[in-house]
Amino acid sequence: MNKRVIVLLLLAIAALVLYGIGFKMSSFFIIVVGACIELGFWFKLLFSDNKKRSG
């Protein structure tokens, strides 16, 4: 498993955990932090440098 996959997996897990905590505690701030982490996940997934991955 390469570093990119590990980072994406950790970002997704962190976002889900923060969403769960935020909704359970009704904390808008924690939900916003989870959304920011999710945005980081999607930007890393979709807009990473293709030259590095292609070899």
mmCIF file of the N, C-alpha and C atoms, coordinates in Angstrom:
data_MODEL
# 
_entry.id   MODEL 
# 
loop_
_atom_site.group_PDB 
_atom_site.id 
_atom_site.type_symbol 
_atom_site.label_atom_id 
_atom_site.label_alt_id 
_atom_site.label_comp_id 
_atom_site.label_asym_id 
_atom_site.label_entity_id 
_atom_site.label_seq_id 
_atom_site.pdbx_PDB_ins_code 
_atom_site.Cartn_x 
_atom_site.Cartn_y 
_atom_site.Cartn_z 
_atom_site.occupancy 
_atom_site.B_iso_or_equiv 
_atom_site.pdbx_formal_charge 
_atom_site.auth_seq_id 
_atom_site.auth_comp_id 
_atom_site.auth_asym_id 
_atom_site.auth_atom_id 
_atom_site.pdbx_PDB_model_num 
ATOM 1   N N  . MET A 1 1  ? 0.847   -1.174 0.000   1.00 0.00 ? 1  MET A N  1 
ATOM 2   C CA . MET A 1 1  ? 0.000   0.000  0.000   1.00 0.00 ? 1  MET A CA 1 
ATOM 3   C C  . MET A 1 1  ? 0.898   1.244  0.000   1.00 0.00 ? 1  MET A C  1 
ATOM 4   N N  . ASN A 1 2  ? 0.660   2.146  -0.938  1.00 0.00 ? 2  ASN A N  1 
ATOM 5   C CA . ASN A 1 2  ? 1.526   3.308  -1.013  1.00 0.00 ? 2  ASN A CA 1 
ATOM 6   C C  . ASN A 1 2  ? 1.039   4.430  -0.084  1.00 0.00 ? 2  ASN A C  1 
ATOM 7   N N  . LYS A 1 3  ? 1.855   5.459  0.055   1.00 0.00 ? 3  LYS A N  1 
ATOM 8   C CA . LYS A 1 3  ? 1.561   6.558  0.979   1.00 0.00 ? 3  LYS A CA 1 
ATOM 9   C C  . LYS A 1 3  ? 0.271   7.280  0.622   1.00 0.00 ? 3  LYS A C  1 
ATOM 10  N N  . ARG A 1 4  ? -0.001  7.424  -0.655  1.00 0.00 ? 4  ARG A N  1 
ATOM 11  C CA . ARG A 1 4  ? -1.202  8.144  -1.098  1.00 0.00 ? 4  ARG A CA 1 
ATOM 12  C C  . ARG A 1 4  ? -2.460  7.441  -0.610  1.00 0.00 ? 4  ARG A C  1 
ATOM 13  N N  . VAL A 1 5  ? -2.506  6.151  -0.736  1.00 0.00 ? 5  VAL A N  1 
ATOM 14  C CA . VAL A 1 5  ? -3.668  5.385  -0.300  1.00 0.00 ? 5  VAL A CA 1 
ATOM 15  C C  . VAL A 1 5  ? -3.830  5.479  1.211   1.00 0.00 ? 5  VAL A C  1 
ATOM 16  N N  . ILE A 1 6  ? -2.734  5.403  1.932   1.00 0.00 ? 6  ILE A N  1 
ATOM 17  C CA . ILE A 1 6  ? -2.791  5.491  3.393   1.00 0.00 ? 6  ILE A CA 1 
ATOM 18  C C  . ILE A 1 6  ? -3.298  6.857  3.834   1.00 0.00 ? 6  ILE A C  1 
ATOM 19  N N  . VAL A 1 7  ? -2.800  7.922  3.209   1.00 0.00 ? 7  VAL A N  1 
ATOM 20  C CA . VAL A 1 7  ? -3.237  9.277  3.566   1.00 0.00 ? 7  VAL A CA 1 
ATOM 21  C C  . VAL A 1 7  ? -4.716  9.447  3.257   1.00 0.00 ? 7  VAL A C  1 
ATOM 22  N N  . LEU A 1 8  ? -5.162  8.984  2.100   1.00 0.00 ? 8  LEU A N  1 
ATOM 23  C CA . LEU A 1 8  ? -6.573  9.098  1.746   1.00 0.00 ? 8  LEU A CA 1 
ATOM 24  C C  . LEU A 1 8  ? -7.456  8.313  2.704   1.00 0.00 ? 8  LEU A C  1 
ATOM 25  N N  . LEU A 1 9  ? -7.022  7.142  3.082   1.00 0.00 ? 9  LEU A N  1 
ATOM 26  C CA . LEU A 1 9  ? -7.781  6.331  4.029   1.00 0.00 ? 9  LEU A CA 1 
ATOM 27  C C  . LEU A 1 9  ? -7.877  7.006  5.392   1.00 0.00 ? 9  LEU A C  1 
ATOM 28  N N  . LEU A 1 10 ? -6.773  7.555  5.861   1.00 0.00 ? 10 LEU A N  1 
ATOM 29  C CA . LEU A 1 10 ? -6.778  8.259  7.148   1.00 0.00 ? 10 LEU A CA 1 
ATOM 30  C C  . LEU A 1 10 ? -7.654  9.513  7.113   1.00 0.00 ? 10 LEU A C  1 
ATOM 31  N N  . LEU A 1 11 ? -7.630  10.244 6.012   1.00 0.00 ? 11 LEU A N  1 
ATOM 32  C CA . LEU A 1 11 ? -8.484  11.419 5.881   1.00 0.00 ? 11 LEU A CA 1 
ATOM 33  C C  . LEU A 1 11 ? -9.962  11.043 5.901   1.00 0.00 ? 11 LEU A C  1 
ATOM 34  N N  . ALA A 1 12 ? -10.314 9.983  5.203   1.00 0.00 ? 12 ALA A N  1 
ATOM 35  C CA . ALA A 1 12 ? -11.705 9.537  5.175   1.00 0.00 ? 12 ALA A CA 1 
ATOM 36  C C  . ALA A 1 12 ? -12.168 9.082  6.555   1.00 0.00 ? 12 ALA A C  1 
ATOM 37  N N  . ILE A 1 13 ? -11.330 8.331  7.248   1.00 0.00 ? 13 ILE A N  1 
ATOM 38  C CA . ILE A 1 13 ? -11.684 7.861  8.587   1.00 0.00 ? 13 ILE A CA 1 
ATOM 39  C C  . ILE A 1 13 ? -11.816 9.034  9.551   1.00 0.00 ? 13 ILE A C  1 
ATOM 40  N N  . ALA A 1 14 ? -10.882 9.983  9.480   1.00 0.00 ? 14 ALA A N  1 
ATOM 41  C CA . ALA A 1 14 ? -10.943 11.150 10.369  1.00 0.00 ? 14 ALA A CA 1 
ATOM 42  C C  . ALA A 1 14 ? -12.212 11.951 10.128  1.00 0.00 ? 14 ALA A C  1 
ATOM 43  N N  . ALA A 1 15 ? -12.579 12.144 8.872   1.00 0.00 ? 15 ALA A N  1 
ATOM 44  C CA . ALA A 1 15 ? -13.800 12.893 8.557   1.00 0.00 ? 15 ALA A CA 1 
ATOM 45  C C  . ALA A 1 15 ? -15.026 12.176 9.108   1.00 0.00 ? 15 ALA A C  1 
ATOM 46  N N  . LEU A 1 16 ? -15.094 10.870 8.924   1.00 0.00 ? 16 LEU A N  1 
ATOM 47  C CA . LEU A 1 16 ? -16.251 10.110 9.428   1.00 0.00 ? 16 LEU A CA 1 
ATOM 48  C C  . LEU A 1 16 ? -16.347 10.155 10.949  1.00 0.00 ? 16 LEU A C  1 
ATOM 49  N N  . VAL A 1 17 ? -15.210 10.036 11.623  1.00 0.00 ? 17 VAL A N  1 
ATOM 50  C CA . VAL A 1 17 ? -15.206 10.101 13.088  1.00 0.00 ? 17 VAL A CA 1 
ATOM 51  C C  . VAL A 1 17 ? -15.680 11.465 13.562  1.00 0.00 ? 17 VAL A C  1 
ATOM 52  N N  . LEU A 1 18 ? -15.162 12.530 12.952  1.00 0.00 ? 18 LEU A N  1 
ATOM 53  C CA . LEU A 1 18 ? -15.566 13.873 13.356  1.00 0.00 ? 18 LEU A CA 1 
ATOM 54  C C  . LEU A 1 18 ? -17.033 14.138 13.043  1.00 0.00 ? 18 LEU A C  1 
ATOM 55  N N  . TYR A 1 19 ? -17.531 13.638 11.924  1.00 0.00 ? 19 TYR A N  1 
ATOM 56  C CA . TYR A 1 19 ? -18.961 13.773 11.630  1.00 0.00 ? 19 TYR A CA 1 
ATOM 57  C C  . TYR A 1 19 ? -19.791 13.074 12.715  1.00 0.00 ? 19 TYR A C  1 
ATOM 58  N N  . GLY A 1 20 ? -19.395 11.872 13.072  1.00 0.00 ? 20 GLY A N  1 
ATOM 59  C CA . GLY A 1 20 ? -20.124 11.132 14.102  1.00 0.00 ? 20 GLY A CA 1 
ATOM 60  C C  . GLY A 1 20 ? -20.138 11.859 15.435  1.00 0.00 ? 20 GLY A C  1 
ATOM 61  N N  . ILE A 1 21 ? -18.990 12.357 15.851  1.00 0.00 ? 21 ILE A N  1 
ATOM 62  C CA . ILE A 1 21 ? -18.906 13.102 17.119  1.00 0.00 ? 21 ILE A CA 1 
ATOM 63  C C  . ILE A 1 21 ? -19.725 14.386 17.030  1.00 0.00 ? 21 ILE A C  1 
ATOM 64  N N  . GLY A 1 22 ? -19.604 15.086 15.929  1.00 0.00 ? 22 GLY A N  1 
ATOM 65  C CA . GLY A 1 22 ? -20.312 16.353 15.765  1.00 0.00 ? 22 GLY A CA 1 
ATOM 66  C C  . GLY A 1 22 ? -21.813 16.195 15.779  1.00 0.00 ? 22 GLY A C  1 
ATOM 67  N N  . PHE A 1 23 ? -22.327 15.178 15.108  1.00 0.00 ? 23 PHE A N  1 
ATOM 68  C CA . PHE A 1 23 ? -23.769 14.971 15.084  1.00 0.00 ? 23 PHE A CA 1 
ATOM 69  C C  . PHE A 1 23 ? -24.289 14.471 16.430  1.00 0.00 ? 23 PHE A C  1 
ATOM 70  N N  . LYS A 1 24 ? -23.499 13.652 17.103  1.00 0.00 ? 24 LYS A N  1 
ATOM 71  C CA . LYS A 1 24 ? -23.927 13.140 18.404  1.00 0.00 ? 24 LYS A CA 1 
ATOM 72  C C  . LYS A 1 24 ? -23.958 14.259 19.445  1.00 0.00 ? 24 LYS A C  1 
ATOM 73  N N  . MET A 1 25 ? -22.976 15.146 19.408  1.00 0.00 ? 25 MET A N  1 
ATOM 74  C CA . MET A 1 25 ? -22.884 16.225 20.389  1.00 0.00 ? 25 MET A CA 1 
ATOM 75  C C  . MET A 1 25 ? -23.579 17.500 19.906  1.00 0.00 ? 25 MET A C  1 
ATOM 76  N N  . SER A 1 26 ? -24.114 17.481 18.707  1.00 0.00 ? 26 SER A N  1 
ATOM 77  C CA . SER A 1 26 ? -24.731 18.662 18.088  1.00 0.00 ? 26 SER A CA 1 
ATOM 78  C C  . SER A 1 26 ? -23.757 19.837 18.062  1.00 0.00 ? 26 SER A C  1 
ATOM 79  N N  . SER A 1 27 ? -22.519 19.555 17.700  1.00 0.00 ? 27 SER A N  1 
ATOM 80  C CA . SER A 1 27 ? -21.480 20.573 17.655  1.00 0.00 ? 27 SER A CA 1 
ATOM 81  C C  . SER A 1 27 ? -21.202 20.978 16.213  1.00 0.00 ? 27 SER A C  1 
ATOM 82  N N  . PHE A 1 28 ? -21.597 22.181 15.872  1.00 0.00 ? 28 PHE A N  1 
ATOM 83  C CA . PHE A 1 28 ? -21.407 22.697 14.526  1.00 0.00 ? 28 PHE A CA 1 
ATOM 84  C C  . PHE A 1 28 ? -19.923 22.774 14.181  1.00 0.00 ? 28 PHE A C  1 
ATOM 85  N N  . PHE A 1 29 ? -19.085 23.178 15.122  1.00 0.00 ? 29 PHE A N  1 
ATOM 86  C CA . PHE A 1 29 ? -17.652 23.329 14.878  1.00 0.00 ? 29 PHE A CA 1 
ATOM 87  C C  . PHE A 1 29 ? -17.012 22.002 14.467  1.00 0.00 ? 29 PHE A C  1 
ATOM 88  N N  . ILE A 1 30 ? -17.335 20.932 15.159  1.00 0.00 ? 30 ILE A N  1 
ATOM 89  C CA . ILE A 1 30 ? -16.740 19.629 14.845  1.00 0.00 ? 30 ILE A CA 1 
ATOM 90  C C  . ILE A 1 30 ? -17.209 19.144 13.473  1.00 0.00 ? 30 ILE A C  1 
ATOM 91  N N  . ILE A 1 31 ? -18.453 19.431 13.133  1.00 0.00 ? 31 ILE A N  1 
ATOM 92  C CA . ILE A 1 31 ? -18.964 19.057 11.814  1.00 0.00 ? 31 ILE A CA 1 
ATOM 93  C C  . ILE A 1 31 ? -18.220 19.828 10.725  1.00 0.00 ? 31 ILE A C  1 
ATOM 94  N N  . VAL A 1 32 ? -17.960 21.114 10.965  1.00 0.00 ? 32 VAL A N  1 
ATOM 95  C CA . VAL A 1 32 ? -17.216 21.930 9.997   1.00 0.00 ? 32 VAL A CA 1 
ATOM 96  C C  . VAL A 1 32 ? -15.787 21.407 9.833   1.00 0.00 ? 32 VAL A C  1 
ATOM 97  N N  . VAL A 1 33 ? -15.152 21.025 10.930  1.00 0.00 ? 33 VAL A N  1 
ATOM 98  C CA . VAL A 1 33 ? -13.800 20.462 10.849  1.00 0.00 ? 33 VAL A CA 1 
ATOM 99  C C  . VAL A 1 33 ? -13.830 19.163 10.045  1.00 0.00 ? 33 VAL A C  1 
ATOM 100 N N  . GLY A 1 34 ? -14.830 18.329 10.272  1.00 0.00 ? 34 GLY A N  1 
ATOM 101 C CA . GLY A 1 34 ? -14.978 17.096 9.495   1.00 0.00 ? 34 GLY A CA 1 
ATOM 102 C C  . GLY A 1 34 ? -15.166 17.381 8.015   1.00 0.00 ? 34 GLY A C  1 
ATOM 103 N N  . ALA A 1 35 ? -15.940 18.416 7.702   1.00 0.00 ? 35 ALA A N  1 
ATOM 104 C CA . ALA A 1 35 ? -16.148 18.793 6.304   1.00 0.00 ? 35 ALA A CA 1 
ATOM 105 C C  . ALA A 1 35 ? -14.842 19.270 5.671   1.00 0.00 ? 35 ALA A C  1 
ATOM 106 N N  . CYS A 1 36 ? -14.037 20.018 6.417   1.00 0.00 ? 36 CYS A N  1 
ATOM 107 C CA . CYS A 1 36 ? -12.742 20.478 5.905   1.00 0.00 ? 36 CYS A CA 1 
ATOM 108 C C  . CYS A 1 36 ? -11.814 19.299 5.630   1.00 0.00 ? 36 CYS A C  1 
ATOM 109 N N  . ILE A 1 37 ? -11.820 18.331 6.514   1.00 0.00 ? 37 ILE A N  1 
ATOM 110 C CA . ILE A 1 37 ? -10.992 17.138 6.301   1.00 0.00 ? 37 ILE A CA 1 
ATOM 111 C C  . ILE A 1 37 ? -11.492 16.365 5.082   1.00 0.00 ? 37 ILE A C  1 
ATOM 112 N N  . GLU A 1 38 ? -12.817 16.288 4.915   1.00 0.00 ? 38 GLU A N  1 
ATOM 113 C CA . GLU A 1 38 ? -13.365 15.610 3.743   1.00 0.00 ? 38 GLU A CA 1 
ATOM 114 C C  . GLU A 1 38 ? -12.965 16.346 2.461   1.00 0.00 ? 38 GLU A C  1 
ATOM 115 N N  . LEU A 1 39 ? -12.988 17.663 2.482   1.00 0.00 ? 39 LEU A N  1 
ATOM 116 C CA . LEU A 1 39 ? -12.537 18.423 1.320   1.00 0.00 ? 39 LEU A CA 1 
ATOM 117 C C  . LEU A 1 39 ? -11.072 18.124 1.009   1.00 0.00 ? 39 LEU A C  1 
ATOM 118 N N  . GLY A 1 40 ? -10.263 18.010 2.042   1.00 0.00 ? 40 GLY A N  1 
ATOM 119 C CA . GLY A 1 40 ? -8.863  17.630 1.833   1.00 0.00 ? 40 GLY A CA 1 
ATOM 120 C C  . GLY A 1 40 ? -8.746  16.273 1.170   1.00 0.00 ? 40 GLY A C  1 
ATOM 121 N N  . PHE A 1 41 ? -9.596  15.347 1.589   1.00 0.00 ? 41 PHE A N  1 
ATOM 122 C CA . PHE A 1 41 ? -9.630  14.009 0.989   1.00 0.00 ? 41 PHE A CA 1 
ATOM 123 C C  . PHE A 1 41 ? -9.931  14.103 -0.505  1.00 0.00 ? 41 PHE A C  1 
ATOM 124 N N  . TRP A 1 42 ? -11.001 14.845 -0.854  1.00 0.00 ? 42 TRP A N  1 
ATOM 125 C CA . TRP A 1 42 ? -11.405 14.917 -2.253  1.00 0.00 ? 42 TRP A CA 1 
ATOM 126 C C  . TRP A 1 42 ? -10.384 15.657 -3.104  1.00 0.00 ? 42 TRP A C  1 
ATOM 127 N N  . PHE A 1 43 ? -9.799  16.741 -2.587  1.00 0.00 ? 43 PHE A N  1 
ATOM 128 C CA . PHE A 1 43 ? -8.781  17.453 -3.353  1.00 0.00 ? 43 PHE A CA 1 
ATOM 129 C C  . PHE A 1 43 ? -7.560  16.576 -3.574  1.00 0.00 ? 43 PHE A C  1 
ATOM 130 N N  . LYS A 1 44 ? -7.152  15.828 -2.556  1.00 0.00 ? 44 LYS A N  1 
ATOM 131 C CA . LYS A 1 44 ? -5.998  14.933 -2.687  1.00 0.00 ? 44 LYS A CA 1 
ATOM 132 C C  . LYS A 1 44 ? -6.310  13.826 -3.697  1.00 0.00 ? 44 LYS A C  1 
ATOM 133 N N  . LEU A 1 45 ? -7.533  13.315 -3.658  1.00 0.00 ? 45 LEU A N  1 
ATOM 134 C CA . LEU A 1 45 ? -7.917  12.236 -4.556  1.00 0.00 ? 45 LEU A CA 1 
ATOM 135 C C  . LEU A 1 45 ? -8.030  12.710 -6.000  1.00 0.00 ? 45 LEU A C  1 
ATOM 136 N N  . LEU A 1 46 ? -8.676  13.839 -6.219  1.00 0.00 ? 46 LEU A N  1 
ATOM 137 C CA . LEU A 1 46 ? -8.978  14.279 -7.573  1.00 0.00 ? 46 LEU A CA 1 
ATOM 138 C C  . LEU A 1 46 ? -7.916  15.164 -8.212  1.00 0.00 ? 46 LEU A C  1 
ATOM 139 N N  . PHE A 1 47 ? -7.221  15.952 -7.418  1.00 0.00 ? 47 PHE A N  1 
ATOM 140 C CA . PHE A 1 47 ? -6.324  16.947 -7.991  1.00 0.00 ? 47 PHE A CA 1 
ATOM 141 C C  . PHE A 1 47 ? -4.859  16.714 -7.658  1.00 0.00 ? 47 PHE A C  1 
ATOM 142 N N  . SER A 1 48 ? -4.497  15.494 -7.309  1.00 0.00 ? 48 SER A N  1 
ATOM 143 C CA . SER A 1 48 ? -3.079  15.229 -7.051  1.00 0.00 ? 48 SER A CA 1 
ATOM 144 C C  . SER A 1 48 ? -2.327  15.211 -8.371  1.00 0.00 ? 48 SER A C  1 
ATOM 145 N N  . ASP A 1 49 ? -1.033  15.379 -8.293  1.00 0.00 ? 49 ASP A N  1 
ATOM 146 C CA . ASP A 1 49 ? -0.191  15.457 -9.477  1.00 0.00 ? 49 ASP A CA 1 
ATOM 147 C C  . ASP A 1 49 ? -0.144  14.104 -10.175 1.00 0.00 ? 49 ASP A C  1 
ATOM 148 N N  . ASN A 1 50 ? -0.685  14.032 -11.375 1.00 0.00 ? 50 ASN A N  1 
ATOM 149 C CA . ASN A 1 50 ? -0.725  12.786 -12.127 1.00 0.00 ? 50 ASN A CA 1 
ATOM 150 C C  . ASN A 1 50 ? 0.661   12.348 -12.599 1.00 0.00 ? 50 ASN A C  1 
ATOM 151 N N  . LYS A 1 51 ? 1.596   13.273 -12.736 1.00 0.00 ? 51 LYS A N  1 
ATOM 152 C CA . LYS A 1 51 ? 2.941   12.928 -13.201 1.00 0.00 ? 51 LYS A CA 1 
ATOM 153 C C  . LYS A 1 51 ? 3.642   12.030 -12.188 1.00 0.00 ? 51 LYS A C  1 
ATOM 154 N N  . LYS A 1 52 ? 3.401   12.244 -10.901 1.00 0.00 ? 52 LYS A N  1 
ATOM 155 C CA . LYS A 1 52 ? 4.048   11.442 -9.867  1.00 0.00 ? 52 LYS A CA 1 
ATOM 156 C C  . LYS A 1 52 ? 3.497   10.026 -9.863  1.00 0.00 ? 52 LYS A C  1 
ATOM 157 N N  . ARG A 1 53 ? 2.200   9.862  -10.149 1.00 0.00 ? 53 ARG A N  1 
ATOM 158 C CA . ARG A 1 53 ? 1.590   8.538  -10.111 1.00 0.00 ? 53 ARG A CA 1 
ATOM 159 C C  . ARG A 1 53 ? 1.872   7.719  -11.362 1.00 0.00 ? 53 ARG A C  1 
ATOM 160 N N  . SER A 1 54 ? 2.089   8.373  -12.483 1.00 0.00 ? 54 SER A N  1 
ATOM 161 C CA . SER A 1 54 ? 2.258   7.637  -13.744 1.00 0.00 ? 54 SER A CA 1 
ATOM 162 C C  . SER A 1 54 ? 3.638   7.028  -13.913 1.00 0.00 ? 54 SER A C  1 
ATOM 163 N N  . GLY A 1 55 ? 4.562   7.392  -13.030 1.00 0.00 ? 55 GLY A N  1 
ATOM 164 C CA . GLY A 1 55 ? 5.854   6.751  -13.090 1.00 0.00 ? 55 GLY A CA 1 
ATOM 165 C C  . GLY A 1 55 ? 6.881   7.543  -13.654 1.00 0.00 ? 55 GLY A C  1 
# 
